[in-house]
Amino acid sequence: MVSDSPSFIIKDCVLAAIATGQKAGSLSEFRDKLAAIDLECVYYHFWGSRLRPQFIHPDYQNDFASWAFHGLHDQCLAEKLGILDPIEYPNLEDLRKEVLNVVDDHLETMQMIVWSQNRQFYFLTSKIIIFDTNQKFERPSDFKAHISLISNNSIFYHFIDAKRRVPEGKDDFSQWLGMFGDEYSQLIQEIQLIDFYFLSLPQIKEKLIELINTYIK
């Protein structure tokens, strides 16, 4: 174990939604707006639902797919968009391009453009606001003892949002555990195998607790 490893400072966060003034009532209009919209909109509409109070592991994991189903009543398109896993794309621009590819392919199969007057899609961007919880872990045993007390929003910040903040694309937990040498290498591998996009925050937390209890004595 590395004796001088730094403490793990636990942060909390909220994702503040910000209106862009851009909206779409048809798929073609949606496509044109998406191509030019700020990339933070892509981030919000793929991840924002995780921090909304009403999030209950919906059938469609991102807002684009949800609108295709509820706004356009297009189940086929909703399923195509719903299976997109943002984890598989190195950056938000590549993710946007894939959404556009899916939409373009679908538009080619449509015989008429469907308009959704009652449920237009409103493009939102966001700003993540970070809080200090005054909690910290000094060693992995502290991690095991207190992981159940960490809020779901902290799980989002340290496990999901971290993957775009940390150059290696790792979550904060894995990054910190790696500072203790090879002792927790298997735990780190198991944590990094969690496909967190298709799990709710409580489910991610449960999985982390299970792994930590298994590998940290």
N, C-alpha and C positions, 0 to 999 in steps of 0.2 A: 504494500500500500504506500502511496506517495504521501508523506506526512505534511507537506506544505501545500496541499491542494486547496484551492480557494473555496470559500463557502458558496452554497447555492442560494442565491437571493430569490425568493418567491415573489413574482409579480402577478398582479391581476389586471384585467383590461375590460374595456367596452369598445364596441365597434360602432362609431357614430355615423349614421347614414346621412348623406348630403345630397340634396336634389340637384340634378344637372339641368333640368328644364327640357330634357330630351325625352320623347315618348314615341311609341310606335303602335299603330292599330292593325297593321298587316305584316305578314312575314317578309315581304319585299322591303317594306319600310324599316322593319326591324333589322334586316340585313345591312341596309345602307347606314343606319345609325350606329350599329355595332362596329362596322368597319372603321369609323372615325372617332368613336368614343374613347375617353381616357381609359387606360388599362386598369386603373383602380376600380372601375365599374365591373370589369371582368372578375376581379378579385372579390368584390362585394357580392356579386350575384352567384358566385360559386361557394363562397364561405360564409356570407353574412347570416344565412339562416341558422348557422350553428349557435349564434349568440342572441337570437331573437327569443323572447320568453315563450313563444308559442311553438317552438321547434319540437316536434314529436316524431322524429325519424320518418319523414314523408315518403311517399312512393317515388317521387322524383327529387333527386338530391340537390339540384340547382334551380335557380329561379327561371332560367331560360326554358328548361324542360317543363317546369310547372306551368308557365304561361302558355306553352304550346298545347298543353292538355286542357287547362281550365279556360284559357282565353280564346284559343283558336279551335278547340275541340278536335285536335289532331293527335290522336294517340300514337300513330306511327312516328311522327316527328318527335313527340315527347319521349318516346322510348329511345330513339337515336341519340337525342341530347342527354337523356338521363343516364346512359351508360358511360358517358365521358368521365374519365377519372383524371382530375387535374394534376394528380401526383405524377402521372406519366409524362408530363410536359416540362421541359427544363425552365420555361419562363412563361409569363402571362401572354406575351405576344404569340408564342407558338400555340398556346391554348386558344386564343382568340381565332387564329387562323384555322384551327380544327373545327371550331364552332361554325365559322363561315363556310368551310368545306361541306359540313353536314347540311347547312341551310341551303347552299347553292345546289347541291345534289337533289335535295328535296324539292326545291322550286322547279327544277327541270321536269319533275314528275307530275306537277300540279296542273290541272286543266283550267283552273280559275283561282284568282287570288281571294282568299277569305279575309274579311275585315272583322275585327273585334272592337265594336264601339263601346261596349259596356266594361270590358276588361282590357284596356290598353296596357302596353308594357311601359313602365316608367323606369328609365335608366337612373340608377343611383350610384354615387361613388361613396367613399367612406374614409374616415380617419380613425386610426386605432389610438385610443387614449389609455395610457399605462399608469397603473397605481402601484405604489410600494405597500406590501402587506405587513411589513415589519416582521416577517417570518424568514427563517433561513435554515438550511441544513449544513451541518459541519462535516458529516460523514454519512456514508450509505445507510448505516443503521438508523440515523435520524430520518432518512428518506422513507424507510420501511415503517417507522413508527408513526409518521405524520402524513403520509400520502393520502390517506382517507379524508383528511381535513382540508385538503386543497380544493378550492372552488372549481366548478366546471370552466369558468372563464380563465382561470389560471392554467388549466389543462389546455385550453385553446391557445393561449399565448405561448406556453413553453413547448407544446407538442406539435401544434399545427402551424401557427404563424412563424415559429422559429425556423421552419424549413426553408423559408424564403429570406430569412435574416442571416442564417449561418452559411458561410461560403460552401461548406461541404454538403449542405442540404440535410443536415442532421437536426434532430430535435434537441432541445436544451438538456434534457435528462441524459440522453446518450453521450452528449458532449461532456457533461460534467463527470459521469461515471468513468469515462475513458481516462480521466486524469488520475485514477487510482491504479493504473497499470493494467495488467491482463486479468486481474482477479474477477472482473465483471464482464469480460468479453462476450461470454455466452448470453448473458442478460441483455447486453447492448444489441446483439444480433437479433434476439427475440423481440425486443422493443421496436427495432427498425423494420421488422416484418409485419407489424400491425398495419393493416390497410384501413387507415383512419377515416378515409373519405366516406366509406359506406357504413360507418358506425357513428352513433350519437356520442356526444361528449360523456354522458354517464357510462356508456358501454366501453369507451376508451379508458376511462378511469378504472372501471372494474377489471379490464384486461391488464392494465398497468399494476394494479394491486395484486392480481394473481401472479404475475411474473415476478414482482419484487418479493413477494412472500416465498416464492419458490427458490429464488437465487440468492437472496440476501439473508444470511443467518444471524 
